[in-house]
Amino acid sequence: MRVSHSSSVLMTVGAIGLAATCLTGGLIAVGETLFALAPATLGGMWVAGVILQRRWTRVVALPGMVVVAVGATFAQVAPVVALVGLVMTLFAWNLDDLERRLIPADRVIDEQTLRRAHAVRLLSVSGLAFVIGVLASVARVEIGTIGALLLGALAVLGLSRIVTLLRRMAQDDHQ
């Protein structure tokens, strides 16, 4: 096992662990103990899949963790806790995806620089997403009917992209 590979796996496992811990802890804090089993189970399954290199686990765990993060907001979990869970889930997925693309390559020229640049970019995007999410949770903006329709259209477009992504991930797992 390459050193860069093991450090990437460690970062991915850490991100999954943080996401699952935030979501599980937030749900337990508001008294949703049974619902808290979902992120704990999904996170554990995903971590085992990363360590054992089972690709199918992220196909199940990624949408499951996203649904739990969204559901946590409806369960009155603090918005920042649910946001951290969501951002870290997406962070872990991106790291896992990079690792999945690098594993088949026998040799990657300047792999450490590639991983470092990817990590910096990912941290920047995740940090920006977190800041925007926090601002959105504290700022009240009236969007009106047209704004709601536009946001609905964007949500449908985003959902279709997610479904397409999940289909590709499932096809990659079968190959």
CYANA upper distance limits for C-alpha pairs under 8 A (distance plus 0.5 A):
  1 MET  CA      5 HIS  CA      7.10
  1 MET  CA      6 SER  CA      7.30
  2 ARG  CA      6 SER  CA      6.88
  3 VAL  CA      7 SER  CA      6.75
  4 SER  CA      8 SER  CA      6.56
  4 SER  CA    111 GLU  CA      8.50
  4 SER  CA    112 GLN  CA      7.36
  5 HIS  CA      9 VAL  CA      6.70
  5 HIS  CA     99 GLU  CA      7.97
  6 SER  CA     10 LEU  CA      6.60
  7 SER  CA     11 MET  CA      6.68
  8 SER  CA     12 THR  CA      6.65
  8 SER  CA     95 LEU  CA      7.76
  8 SER  CA     99 GLU  CA      7.72
  9 VAL  CA     13 VAL  CA      6.53
  9 VAL  CA     50 VAL  CA      7.46
  9 VAL  CA     51 ILE  CA      7.65
  9 VAL  CA     96 ASP  CA      8.17
  9 VAL  CA     99 GLU  CA      8.36
 10 LEU  CA     14 GLY  CA      6.52
 11 MET  CA     15 ALA  CA      6.66
 11 MET  CA     92 ALA  CA      8.35
 11 MET  CA     95 LEU  CA      8.30
 12 THR  CA     16 ILE  CA      6.70
 12 THR  CA     50 VAL  CA      8.36
 12 THR  CA     92 ALA  CA      5.51
 12 THR  CA     93 TRP  CA      8.26
 12 THR  CA     95 LEU  CA      6.38
 12 THR  CA     96 ASP  CA      6.73
 13 VAL  CA     17 GLY  CA      6.47
 13 VAL  CA     47 VAL  CA      6.17
 13 VAL  CA     50 VAL  CA      7.80
 13 VAL  CA     92 ALA  CA      7.95
 14 GLY  CA     18 LEU  CA      6.58
 15 ALA  CA     19 ALA  CA      6.65
 15 ALA  CA     88 MET  CA      6.04
 15 ALA  CA     89 THR  CA      7.40
 15 ALA  CA     91 PHE  CA      7.30
 15 ALA  CA     92 ALA  CA      5.69
 16 ILE  CA     20 ALA  CA      6.58
 16 ILE  CA     43 GLY  CA      6.52
 16 ILE  CA     46 TRP  CA      8.02
 16 ILE  CA     47 VAL  CA      7.34
 16 ILE  CA     88 MET  CA      7.24
 16 ILE  CA     89 THR  CA      6.57
 16 ILE  CA     92 ALA  CA      6.20
 17 GLY  CA     21 THR  CA      6.39
 17 GLY  CA     43 GLY  CA      7.03
 17 GLY  CA     44 GLY  CA      8.48
 17 GLY  CA     47 VAL  CA      8.25
 18 LEU  CA     22 CYS  CA      6.52
 18 LEU  CA     85 GLY  CA      7.66
 18 LEU  CA     88 MET  CA      7.35
 19 ALA  CA     23 LEU  CA      6.73
 19 ALA  CA     43 GLY  CA      8.27
 19 ALA  CA     84 VAL  CA      7.25
 19 ALA  CA     85 GLY  CA      4.60
 19 ALA  CA     86 LEU  CA      7.33
 19 ALA  CA     87 VAL  CA      8.29
 19 ALA  CA     88 MET  CA      5.64
 19 ALA  CA     89 THR  CA      6.09
 20 ALA  CA     24 THR  CA      6.32
 20 ALA  CA     39 PRO  CA      5.68
 20 ALA  CA     40 ALA  CA      6.11
 20 ALA  CA     42 LEU  CA      8.29
 20 ALA  CA     43 GLY  CA      5.87
 20 ALA  CA     65 MET  CA      8.35
 20 ALA  CA     85 GLY  CA      7.21
 21 THR  CA     25 GLY  CA      6.21
 21 THR  CA     39 PRO  CA      8.38
 21 THR  CA     40 ALA  CA      7.73
 21 THR  CA     85 GLY  CA      8.44
 22 CYS  CA     26 GLY  CA      6.38
 22 CYS  CA     81 VAL  CA      6.46
 22 CYS  CA     82 ALA  CA      7.65
 22 CYS  CA     84 VAL  CA      7.50
 22 CYS  CA     85 GLY  CA      6.05
 23 LEU  CA     27 LEU  CA      6.61
 23 LEU  CA     36 ALA  CA      7.74
 23 LEU  CA     39 PRO  CA      6.82
 23 LEU  CA     68 VAL  CA      8.03
 23 LEU  CA     69 ALA  CA      7.11
 23 LEU  CA     72 ALA  CA      7.75
 23 LEU  CA     81 VAL  CA      7.35
 23 LEU  CA     82 ALA  CA      6.63
 23 LEU  CA     85 GLY  CA      6.11
 24 THR  CA     28 ILE  CA      6.65
 24 THR  CA     36 ALA  CA      5.22
 24 THR  CA     37 LEU  CA      7.56
 24 THR  CA     38 ALA  CA      8.39
 24 THR  CA     39 PRO  CA      6.36
 24 THR  CA     40 ALA  CA      6.64
 25 GLY  CA     29 ALA  CA      6.52
 25 GLY  CA     36 ALA  CA      7.98
 26 GLY  CA     30 VAL  CA      7.06
 26 GLY  CA     72 ALA  CA      8.24
 26 GLY  CA     77 VAL  CA      6.08
 26 GLY  CA     78 ALA  CA      7.64
 26 GLY  CA     81 VAL  CA      6.94
 26 GLY  CA     82 ALA  CA      7.97
 27 LEU  CA     31 GLY  CA      6.88
 27 LEU  CA     32 GLU  CA      5.58
 27 LEU  CA     33 THR  CA      7.00
 27 LEU  CA     35 PHE  CA      7.43
 27 LEU  CA     36 ALA  CA      5.83
 27 LEU  CA     72 ALA  CA      7.12
 27 LEU  CA     75 ALA  CA      7.95
 27 LEU  CA     77 VAL  CA      6.74
 28 ILE  CA     32 GLU  CA      5.80
 28 ILE  CA     33 THR  CA      5.48
 28 ILE  CA     36 ALA  CA      6.58
 29 ALA  CA     77 VAL  CA      8.26
 30 VAL  CA     75 ALA  CA      7.95
 30 VAL  CA     76 GLN  CA      7.43
 30 VAL  CA     77 VAL  CA      6.84
 32 GLU  CA     36 ALA  CA      6.62
 32 GLU  CA     75 ALA  CA      8.07
 33 THR  CA     37 LEU  CA      7.40
 34 LEU  CA     38 ALA  CA      8.34
 36 ALA  CA     40 ALA  CA      7.18
 37 LEU  CA     41 THR  CA      6.40
 38 ALA  CA     42 LEU  CA      6.49
 38 ALA  CA     68 VAL  CA      7.78
 39 PRO  CA     43 GLY  CA      6.18
 39 PRO  CA     64 GLY  CA      8.26
 39 PRO  CA     65 MET  CA      6.55
 39 PRO  CA     68 VAL  CA      7.16
 40 ALA  CA     44 GLY  CA      6.54
 41 THR  CA     45 MET  CA      6.57
 42 LEU  CA     46 TRP  CA      6.57
 42 LEU  CA     60 VAL  CA      8.36
 42 LEU  CA     61 ALA  CA      5.69
 42 LEU  CA     64 GLY  CA      7.45
 42 LEU  CA     65 MET  CA      7.32
 43 GLY  CA     47 VAL  CA      6.57
 43 GLY  CA     61 ALA  CA      7.41
 43 GLY  CA     65 MET  CA      8.23
 44 GLY  CA     48 ALA  CA      6.66
 45 MET  CA     49 GLY  CA      6.64
 45 MET  CA     57 THR  CA      6.93
 45 MET  CA     61 ALA  CA      7.80
 46 TRP  CA     50 VAL  CA      6.66
 46 TRP  CA     57 THR  CA      5.79
 46 TRP  CA     58 ARG  CA      6.28
 46 TRP  CA     61 ALA  CA      6.44
 47 VAL  CA     51 ILE  CA      6.72
 48 ALA  CA     52 LEU  CA      6.41
 48 ALA  CA     54 ARG  CA      8.46
 49 GLY  CA     53 GLN  CA      5.87
 49 GLY  CA     54 ARG  CA      5.01
 49 GLY  CA     55 ARG  CA      7.05
 49 GLY  CA     56 TRP  CA      8.08
 49 GLY  CA     57 THR  CA      5.91
 49 GLY  CA     58 ARG  CA      7.85
 50 VAL  CA     54 ARG  CA      6.90
 50 VAL  CA     55 ARG  CA      8.07
 50 VAL  CA     57 THR  CA      8.48
 50 VAL  CA     96 ASP  CA      7.95
 55 ARG  CA     59 VAL  CA      7.81
 55 ARG  CA    173 ASP  CA      6.41
 56 TRP  CA     60 VAL  CA      7.26
 56 TRP  CA    170 ALA  CA      7.76
 56 TRP  CA    173 ASP  CA      6.64
 57 THR  CA     61 ALA  CA      6.41
 58 ARG  CA     62 LEU  CA      5.91
 58 ARG  CA     93 TRP  CA      8.02
 59 VAL  CA     63 PRO  CA      7.71
 59 VAL  CA    166 LEU  CA      7.15
 59 VAL  CA    169 MET  CA      7.08
 59 VAL  CA    170 ALA  CA      7.12
 60 VAL  CA     64 GLY  CA      6.77
 61 ALA  CA     65 MET  CA      6.38
 62 LEU  CA     66 VAL  CA      6.79
 62 LEU  CA     89 THR  CA      7.52
 62 LEU  CA     90 LEU  CA      8.30
 62 LEU  CA     93 TRP  CA      7.51
 63 PRO  CA     67 VAL  CA      6.58
 64 GLY  CA     68 VAL  CA      6.67
 65 MET  CA     69 ALA  CA      6.60
 65 MET  CA     86 LEU  CA      7.91
 65 MET  CA     89 THR  CA      7.32
 66 VAL  CA     70 VAL  CA      6.77
 66 VAL  CA     86 LEU  CA      6.57
 66 VAL  CA     89 THR  CA      7.77
 67 VAL  CA     71 GLY  CA      6.43
 68 VAL  CA     72 ALA  CA      6.34
 69 ALA  CA     73 THR  CA      7.35
 69 ALA  CA     82 ALA  CA      5.76
 69 ALA  CA     83 LEU  CA      7.75
 69 ALA  CA     85 GLY  CA      6.76
 69 ALA  CA     86 LEU  CA      6.14
 70 VAL  CA     74 PHE  CA      7.57
 70 VAL  CA     82 ALA  CA      7.77
 71 GLY  CA     75 ALA  CA      6.86
 72 ALA  CA     76 GLN  CA      7.05
 72 ALA  CA     77 VAL  CA      5.96
 72 ALA  CA     82 ALA  CA      6.69
 73 THR  CA     77 VAL  CA      5.79
 73 THR  CA     78 ALA  CA      7.53
 73 THR  CA     79 PRO  CA      6.65
 73 THR  CA     82 ALA  CA      6.90
 77 VAL  CA     81 VAL  CA      7.43
 77 VAL  CA     82 ALA  CA      7.16
 78 ALA  CA     82 ALA  CA      7.04
 79 PRO  CA     83 LEU  CA      6.46
 79 PRO  CA    134 VAL  CA      8.39
 79 PRO  CA    137 SER  CA      7.29
 80 VAL  CA     84 VAL  CA      6.56
 80 VAL  CA    134 VAL  CA      7.05
 81 VAL  CA     85 GLY  CA      6.76
 82 ALA  CA     86 LEU  CA      6.68
 83 LEU  CA     87 VAL  CA      6.52
 83 LEU  CA    130 PHE  CA      7.47
 83 LEU  CA    133 GLY  CA      7.40
 83 LEU  CA    134 VAL  CA      8.33
 84 VAL  CA     88 MET  CA      6.41
 84 VAL  CA    130 PHE  CA      7.71
 85 GLY  CA     89 THR  CA      6.55
 86 LEU  CA     90 LEU  CA      6.86
 87 VAL  CA     91 PHE  CA      6.52
 87 VAL  CA    126 SER  CA      6.86
 87 VAL  CA    129 ALA  CA      7.89
 87 VAL  CA    130 PHE  CA      7.32
 88 MET  CA     92 ALA  CA      6.48
 88 MET  CA    126 SER  CA      8.48
 89 THR  CA     93 TRP  CA      6.66
 90 LEU  CA     94 ASN  CA      6.67
 91 PHE  CA     95 LEU  CA      6.86
 91 PHE  CA    122 LEU  CA      7.59
 91 PHE  CA    126 SER  CA      7.38
 92 ALA  CA     96 ASP  CA      6.51
 93 TRP  CA     97 ASP  CA      6.49
 94 ASN  CA     98 LEU  CA      6.74
 94 ASN  CA    122 LEU  CA      8.45
 95 LEU  CA     99 GLU  CA      6.81
 96 ASP  CA    100 ARG  CA      6.64
 97 ASP  CA    101 ARG  CA      6.78
 98 LEU  CA    102 LEU  CA      6.75
 99 GLU  CA    103 ILE  CA      6.54
100 ARG  CA    104 PRO  CA      8.06
101 ARG  CA    105 ALA  CA      8.17
102 LEU  CA    108 VAL  CA      8.21
110 ASP  CA    114 LEU  CA      6.95
111 GLU  CA    115 ARG  CA      6.62
112 GLN  CA    116 ARG  CA      6.51
113 THR  CA    117 ALA  CA      6.49
114 LEU  CA    118 HIS  CA      6.58
115 ARG  CA    119 ALA  CA      6.54
116 ARG  CA    120 VAL  CA      6.67
117 ALA  CA    121 ARG  CA      6.65
118 HIS  CA    122 LEU  CA      6.47
119 ALA  CA    123 LEU  CA      6.46
120 VAL  CA    124 SER  CA      6.63
121 ARG  CA    125 VAL  CA      6.70
122 LEU  CA    126 SER  CA      6.45
123 LEU  CA    127 GLY  CA      6.40
124 SER  CA    128 LEU  CA      6.63
125 VAL  CA    129 ALA  CA      6.55
126 SER  CA    130 PHE  CA      6.58
127 GLY  CA    131 VAL  CA      6.70
128 LEU  CA    132 ILE  CA      6.61
129 ALA  CA    133 GLY  CA      6.47
130 PHE  CA    134 VAL  CA      6.61
131 VAL  CA    135 LEU  CA      6.65
132 ILE  CA    136 ALA  CA      6.51
133 GLY  CA    137 SER  CA      6.67
134 VAL  CA    138 VAL  CA      6.98
135 LEU  CA    139 ALA  CA      6.34
136 ALA  CA    140 ARG  CA      7.97
143 ILE  CA    147 GLY  CA      5.34
143 ILE  CA    148 ALA  CA      6.83
144 GLY  CA    148 ALA  CA      6.66
145 THR  CA    149 LEU  CA      6.69
146 ILE  CA    150 LEU  CA      6.67
147 GLY  CA    151 LEU  CA      6.56
148 ALA  CA    152 GLY  CA      6.49
149 LEU  CA    153 ALA  CA      6.61
150 LEU  CA    154 LEU  CA      6.70
151 LEU  CA    155 ALA  CA      6.55
152 GLY  CA    156 VAL  CA      6.68
153 ALA  CA    157 LEU  CA      6.64
154 LEU  CA    158 GLY  CA      6.46
155 ALA  CA    159 LEU  CA      6.48
156 VAL  CA    160 SER  CA      6.65
157 LEU  CA    161 ARG  CA      6.80
158 GLY  CA    162 ILE  CA      6.69
159 LEU  CA    163 VAL  CA      6.68
160 SER  CA    164 THR  CA      6.66
161 ARG  CA    165 LEU  CA      6.57
162 ILE  CA    166 LEU  CA      6.59
163 VAL  CA    167 ARG  CA      6.66
164 THR  CA    168 ARG  CA      6.77
165 LEU  CA    169 MET  CA      6.65
166 LEU  CA    170 ALA  CA      6.58
167 ARG  CA    171 GLN  CA      6.61
168 ARG  CA    172 ASP  CA      6.56
169 MET  CA    173 ASP  CA      6.72
170 ALA  CA    174 HIS  CA      6.92
171 GLN  CA    175 GLN  CA      6.99
